[in-house]
Amino acid sequence: MYYFYLAPPRFRKVMFVLRDVSEKRGSSLAEYYVRNYQHLIPKDVEILEYDNDSGKVVAIER
């Protein structure tokens, strides 16, 4: 996330994550990261999750 803070504001900032669901927690890696580390994510960063099985990309809401 530190690199996103360093990138110029005119850039589109996207964190692209492969969907991986934890059976123990019942949530994906990206959802877990946003839930627990939201305070570290800059406001202008988009978090997108790619599901390899369905081929769909989903934006993770904050």
Phi and psi restraints in degrees (range 20) as a CNS / XPLOR table:
assign (resid 1 and name C) (resid 2 and name N)
       (resid 2 and name CA) (resid 2 and name C) 1.0 -58.7 20.0 2
assign (resid 2 and name N) (resid 2 and name CA)
       (resid 2 and name C) (resid 3 and name N) 1.0 -38.2 20.0 2
assign (resid 2 and name C) (resid 3 and name N)
       (resid 3 and name CA) (resid 3 and name C) 1.0 -64.8 20.0 2
assign (resid 3 and name N) (resid 3 and name CA)
       (resid 3 and name C) (resid 4 and name N) 1.0 -31.5 20.0 2
assign (resid 3 and name C) (resid 4 and name N)
       (resid 4 and name CA) (resid 4 and name C) 1.0 -66.0 20.0 2
assign (resid 4 and name N) (resid 4 and name CA)
       (resid 4 and name C) (resid 5 and name N) 1.0 -34.7 20.0 2
assign (resid 4 and name C) (resid 5 and name N)
       (resid 5 and name CA) (resid 5 and name C) 1.0 -66.2 20.0 2
assign (resid 5 and name N) (resid 5 and name CA)
       (resid 5 and name C) (resid 6 and name N) 1.0 -32.6 20.0 2
assign (resid 5 and name C) (resid 6 and name N)
       (resid 6 and name CA) (resid 6 and name C) 1.0 -80.3 20.0 2
assign (resid 6 and name N) (resid 6 and name CA)
       (resid 6 and name C) (resid 7 and name N) 1.0 -23.1 20.0 2
assign (resid 6 and name C) (resid 7 and name N)
       (resid 7 and name CA) (resid 7 and name C) 1.0 -67.6 20.0 2
assign (resid 7 and name N) (resid 7 and name CA)
       (resid 7 and name C) (resid 8 and name N) 1.0 142.9 20.0 2
assign (resid 7 and name C) (resid 8 and name N)
       (resid 8 and name CA) (resid 8 and name C) 1.0 -59.4 20.0 2
assign (resid 8 and name N) (resid 8 and name CA)
       (resid 8 and name C) (resid 9 and name N) 1.0 147.5 20.0 2
assign (resid 8 and name C) (resid 9 and name N)
       (resid 9 and name CA) (resid 9 and name C) 1.0 -60.8 20.0 2
assign (resid 9 and name N) (resid 9 and name CA)
       (resid 9 and name C) (resid 10 and name N) 1.0 -24.6 20.0 2
assign (resid 9 and name C) (resid 10 and name N)
       (resid 10 and name CA) (resid 10 and name C) 1.0 -75.8 20.0 2
assign (resid 10 and name N) (resid 10 and name CA)
       (resid 10 and name C) (resid 11 and name N) 1.0 -10.9 20.0 2
assign (resid 10 and name C) (resid 11 and name N)
       (resid 11 and name CA) (resid 11 and name C) 1.0 -82.8 20.0 2
assign (resid 11 and name N) (resid 11 and name CA)
       (resid 11 and name C) (resid 12 and name N) 1.0 148.1 20.0 2
assign (resid 11 and name C) (resid 12 and name N)
       (resid 12 and name CA) (resid 12 and name C) 1.0 -84.9 20.0 2
assign (resid 12 and name N) (resid 12 and name CA)
       (resid 12 and name C) (resid 13 and name N) 1.0 126.8 20.0 2
assign (resid 12 and name C) (resid 13 and name N)
       (resid 13 and name CA) (resid 13 and name C) 1.0 -109.2 20.0 2
assign (resid 13 and name N) (resid 13 and name CA)
       (resid 13 and name C) (resid 14 and name N) 1.0 115.4 20.0 2
assign (resid 13 and name C) (resid 14 and name N)
       (resid 14 and name CA) (resid 14 and name C) 1.0 -129.3 20.0 2
assign (resid 14 and name N) (resid 14 and name CA)
       (resid 14 and name C) (resid 15 and name N) 1.0 128.9 20.0 2
assign (resid 14 and name C) (resid 15 and name N)
       (resid 15 and name CA) (resid 15 and name C) 1.0 -103.6 20.0 2
assign (resid 15 and name N) (resid 15 and name CA)
       (resid 15 and name C) (resid 16 and name N) 1.0 116.9 20.0 2
assign (resid 15 and name C) (resid 16 and name N)
       (resid 16 and name CA) (resid 16 and name C) 1.0 -109.1 20.0 2
assign (resid 16 and name N) (resid 16 and name CA)
       (resid 16 and name C) (resid 17 and name N) 1.0 120.3 20.0 2
assign (resid 16 and name C) (resid 17 and name N)
       (resid 17 and name CA) (resid 17 and name C) 1.0 -124.1 20.0 2
assign (resid 17 and name N) (resid 17 and name CA)
       (resid 17 and name C) (resid 18 and name N) 1.0 138.8 20.0 2
assign (resid 17 and name C) (resid 18 and name N)
       (resid 18 and name CA) (resid 18 and name C) 1.0 -76.1 20.0 2
assign (resid 18 and name N) (resid 18 and name CA)
       (resid 18 and name C) (resid 19 and name N) 1.0 130.4 20.0 2
assign (resid 18 and name C) (resid 19 and name N)
       (resid 19 and name CA) (resid 19 and name C) 1.0 -66.6 20.0 2
assign (resid 19 and name N) (resid 19 and name CA)
       (resid 19 and name C) (resid 20 and name N) 1.0 127.2 20.0 2
assign (resid 19 and name C) (resid 20 and name N)
       (resid 20 and name CA) (resid 20 and name C) 1.0 -143.7 20.0 2
assign (resid 20 and name N) (resid 20 and name CA)
       (resid 20 and name C) (resid 21 and name N) 1.0 114.4 20.0 2
assign (resid 20 and name C) (resid 21 and name N)
       (resid 21 and name CA) (resid 21 and name C) 1.0 -97.0 20.0 2
assign (resid 21 and name N) (resid 21 and name CA)
       (resid 21 and name C) (resid 22 and name N) 1.0 130.8 20.0 2
assign (resid 21 and name C) (resid 22 and name N)
       (resid 22 and name CA) (resid 22 and name C) 1.0 -84.2 20.0 2
assign (resid 22 and name N) (resid 22 and name CA)
       (resid 22 and name C) (resid 23 and name N) 1.0 122.8 20.0 2
assign (resid 22 and name C) (resid 23 and name N)
       (resid 23 and name CA) (resid 23 and name C) 1.0 -66.5 20.0 2
assign (resid 23 and name N) (resid 23 and name CA)
       (resid 23 and name C) (resid 24 and name N) 1.0 -33.0 20.0 2
assign (resid 23 and name C) (resid 24 and name N)
       (resid 24 and name CA) (resid 24 and name C) 1.0 -67.3 20.0 2
assign (resid 24 and name N) (resid 24 and name CA)
       (resid 24 and name C) (resid 25 and name N) 1.0 -45.4 20.0 2
assign (resid 24 and name C) (resid 25 and name N)
       (resid 25 and name CA) (resid 25 and name C) 1.0 -92.2 20.0 2
assign (resid 25 and name N) (resid 25 and name CA)
       (resid 25 and name C) (resid 26 and name N) 1.0 -24.2 20.0 2
assign (resid 25 and name C) (resid 26 and name N)
       (resid 26 and name CA) (resid 26 and name C) 1.0 77.1 20.0 2
assign (resid 26 and name N) (resid 26 and name CA)
       (resid 26 and name C) (resid 27 and name N) 1.0 16.3 20.0 2
assign (resid 26 and name C) (resid 27 and name N)
       (resid 27 and name CA) (resid 27 and name C) 1.0 -134.7 20.0 2
assign (resid 27 and name N) (resid 27 and name CA)
       (resid 27 and name C) (resid 28 and name N) 1.0 163.1 20.0 2
assign (resid 27 and name C) (resid 28 and name N)
       (resid 28 and name CA) (resid 28 and name C) 1.0 -82.8 20.0 2
assign (resid 28 and name N) (resid 28 and name CA)
       (resid 28 and name C) (resid 29 and name N) 1.0 167.9 20.0 2
assign (resid 28 and name C) (resid 29 and name N)
       (resid 29 and name CA) (resid 29 and name C) 1.0 -60.8 20.0 2
assign (resid 29 and name N) (resid 29 and name CA)
       (resid 29 and name C) (resid 30 and name N) 1.0 -43.1 20.0 2
assign (resid 29 and name C) (resid 30 and name N)
       (resid 30 and name CA) (resid 30 and name C) 1.0 -65.9 20.0 2
assign (resid 30 and name N) (resid 30 and name CA)
       (resid 30 and name C) (resid 31 and name N) 1.0 -42.1 20.0 2
assign (resid 30 and name C) (resid 31 and name N)
       (resid 31 and name CA) (resid 31 and name C) 1.0 -62.4 20.0 2
assign (resid 31 and name N) (resid 31 and name CA)
       (resid 31 and name C) (resid 32 and name N) 1.0 -42.7 20.0 2
assign (resid 31 and name C) (resid 32 and name N)
       (resid 32 and name CA) (resid 32 and name C) 1.0 -61.4 20.0 2
assign (resid 32 and name N) (resid 32 and name CA)
       (resid 32 and name C) (resid 33 and name N) 1.0 -44.9 20.0 2
assign (resid 32 and name C) (resid 33 and name N)
       (resid 33 and name CA) (resid 33 and name C) 1.0 -62.7 20.0 2
assign (resid 33 and name N) (resid 33 and name CA)
       (resid 33 and name C) (resid 34 and name N) 1.0 -45.8 20.0 2
assign (resid 33 and name C) (resid 34 and name N)
       (resid 34 and name CA) (resid 34 and name C) 1.0 -63.8 20.0 2
assign (resid 34 and name N) (resid 34 and name CA)
       (resid 34 and name C) (resid 35 and name N) 1.0 -42.9 20.0 2
assign (resid 34 and name C) (resid 35 and name N)
       (resid 35 and name CA) (resid 35 and name C) 1.0 -63.5 20.0 2
assign (resid 35 and name N) (resid 35 and name CA)
       (resid 35 and name C) (resid 36 and name N) 1.0 -39.9 20.0 2
assign (resid 35 and name C) (resid 36 and name N)
       (resid 36 and name CA) (resid 36 and name C) 1.0 -96.2 20.0 2
assign (resid 36 and name N) (resid 36 and name CA)
       (resid 36 and name C) (resid 37 and name N) 1.0 -21.4 20.0 2
assign (resid 36 and name C) (resid 37 and name N)
       (resid 37 and name CA) (resid 37 and name C) 1.0 -126.9 20.0 2
assign (resid 37 and name N) (resid 37 and name CA)
       (resid 37 and name C) (resid 38 and name N) 1.0 26.6 20.0 2
assign (resid 37 and name C) (resid 38 and name N)
       (resid 38 and name CA) (resid 38 and name C) 1.0 -58.1 20.0 2
assign (resid 38 and name N) (resid 38 and name CA)
       (resid 38 and name C) (resid 39 and name N) 1.0 -31.4 20.0 2
assign (resid 38 and name C) (resid 39 and name N)
       (resid 39 and name CA) (resid 39 and name C) 1.0 -67.5 20.0 2
assign (resid 39 and name N) (resid 39 and name CA)
       (resid 39 and name C) (resid 40 and name N) 1.0 -16.9 20.0 2
assign (resid 39 and name C) (resid 40 and name N)
       (resid 40 and name CA) (resid 40 and name C) 1.0 -94.6 20.0 2
assign (resid 40 and name N) (resid 40 and name CA)
       (resid 40 and name C) (resid 41 and name N) 1.0 -12.7 20.0 2
assign (resid 40 and name C) (resid 41 and name N)
       (resid 41 and name CA) (resid 41 and name C) 1.0 -90.6 20.0 2
assign (resid 41 and name N) (resid 41 and name CA)
       (resid 41 and name C) (resid 42 and name N) 1.0 121.5 20.0 2
assign (resid 41 and name C) (resid 42 and name N)
       (resid 42 and name CA) (resid 42 and name C) 1.0 -61.2 20.0 2
assign (resid 42 and name N) (resid 42 and name CA)
       (resid 42 and name C) (resid 43 and name N) 1.0 152.0 20.0 2
assign (resid 42 and name C) (resid 43 and name N)
       (resid 43 and name CA) (resid 43 and name C) 1.0 -62.1 20.0 2
assign (resid 43 and name N) (resid 43 and name CA)
       (resid 43 and name C) (resid 44 and name N) 1.0 -29.6 20.0 2
assign (resid 43 and name C) (resid 44 and name N)
       (resid 44 and name CA) (resid 44 and name C) 1.0 -93.2 20.0 2
assign (resid 44 and name N) (resid 44 and name CA)
       (resid 44 and name C) (resid 45 and name N) 1.0 13.9 20.0 2
assign (resid 44 and name C) (resid 45 and name N)
       (resid 45 and name CA) (resid 45 and name C) 1.0 -95.0 20.0 2
assign (resid 45 and name N) (resid 45 and name CA)
       (resid 45 and name C) (resid 46 and name N) 1.0 129.7 20.0 2
assign (resid 45 and name C) (resid 46 and name N)
       (resid 46 and name CA) (resid 46 and name C) 1.0 -95.8 20.0 2
assign (resid 46 and name N) (resid 46 and name CA)
       (resid 46 and name C) (resid 47 and name N) 1.0 137.4 20.0 2
assign (resid 46 and name C) (resid 47 and name N)
       (resid 47 and name CA) (resid 47 and name C) 1.0 -114.5 20.0 2
assign (resid 47 and name N) (resid 47 and name CA)
       (resid 47 and name C) (resid 48 and name N) 1.0 116.4 20.0 2
assign (resid 47 and name C) (resid 48 and name N)
       (resid 48 and name CA) (resid 48 and name C) 1.0 -115.2 20.0 2
assign (resid 48 and name N) (resid 48 and name CA)
       (resid 48 and name C) (resid 49 and name N) 1.0 142.5 20.0 2
assign (resid 48 and name C) (resid 49 and name N)
       (resid 49 and name CA) (resid 49 and name C) 1.0 -122.8 20.0 2
assign (resid 49 and name N) (resid 49 and name CA)
       (resid 49 and name C) (resid 50 and name N) 1.0 127.6 20.0 2
assign (resid 49 and name C) (resid 50 and name N)
       (resid 50 and name CA) (resid 50 and name C) 1.0 -102.9 20.0 2
assign (resid 50 and name N) (resid 50 and name CA)
       (resid 50 and name C) (resid 51 and name N) 1.0 124.9 20.0 2
assign (resid 50 and name C) (resid 51 and name N)
       (resid 51 and name CA) (resid 51 and name C) 1.0 -95.2 20.0 2
assign (resid 51 and name N) (resid 51 and name CA)
       (resid 51 and name C) (resid 52 and name N) 1.0 112.1 20.0 2
assign (resid 51 and name C) (resid 52 and name N)
       (resid 52 and name CA) (resid 52 and name C) 1.0 -66.3 20.0 2
assign (resid 52 and name N) (resid 52 and name CA)
       (resid 52 and name C) (resid 53 and name N) 1.0 -30.5 20.0 2
assign (resid 52 and name C) (resid 53 and name N)
       (resid 53 and name CA) (resid 53 and name C) 1.0 -72.2 20.0 2
assign (resid 53 and name N) (resid 53 and name CA)
       (resid 53 and name C) (resid 54 and name N) 1.0 -45.8 20.0 2
assign (resid 53 and name C) (resid 54 and name N)
       (resid 54 and name CA) (resid 54 and name C) 1.0 -94.9 20.0 2
assign (resid 54 and name N) (resid 54 and name CA)
       (resid 54 and name C) (resid 55 and name N) 1.0 -17.8 20.0 2
assign (resid 54 and name C) (resid 55 and name N)
       (resid 55 and name CA) (resid 55 and name C) 1.0 78.1 20.0 2
assign (resid 55 and name N) (resid 55 and name CA)
       (resid 55 and name C) (resid 56 and name N) 1.0 14.9 20.0 2
assign (resid 55 and name C) (resid 56 and name N)
       (resid 56 and name CA) (resid 56 and name C) 1.0 -98.6 20.0 2
assign (resid 56 and name N) (resid 56 and name CA)
       (resid 56 and name C) (resid 57 and name N) 1.0 150.2 20.0 2
assign (resid 56 and name C) (resid 57 and name N)
       (resid 57 and name CA) (resid 57 and name C) 1.0 -113.4 20.0 2
assign (resid 57 and name N) (resid 57 and name CA)
       (resid 57 and name C) (resid 58 and name N) 1.0 129.9 20.0 2
assign (resid 57 and name C) (resid 58 and name N)
       (resid 58 and name CA) (resid 58 and name C) 1.0 -123.9 20.0 2
assign (resid 58 and name N) (resid 58 and name CA)
       (resid 58 and name C) (resid 59 and name N) 1.0 135.3 20.0 2
assign (resid 58 and name C) (resid 59 and name N)
       (resid 59 and name CA) (resid 59 and name C) 1.0 -82.2 20.0 2
assign (resid 59 and name N) (resid 59 and name CA)
       (resid 59 and name C) (resid 60 and name N) 1.0 132.3 20.0 2
assign (resid 59 and name C) (resid 60 and name N)
       (resid 60 and name CA) (resid 60 and name C) 1.0 -88.9 20.0 2
assign (resid 60 and name N) (resid 60 and name CA)
       (resid 60 and name C) (resid 61 and name N) 1.0 121.1 20.0 2
assign (resid 60 and name C) (resid 61 and name N)
       (resid 61 and name CA) (resid 61 and name C) 1.0 -79.4 20.0 2
assign (resid 61 and name N) (resid 61 and name CA)
       (resid 61 and name C) (resid 62 and name N) 1.0 148.4 20.0 2
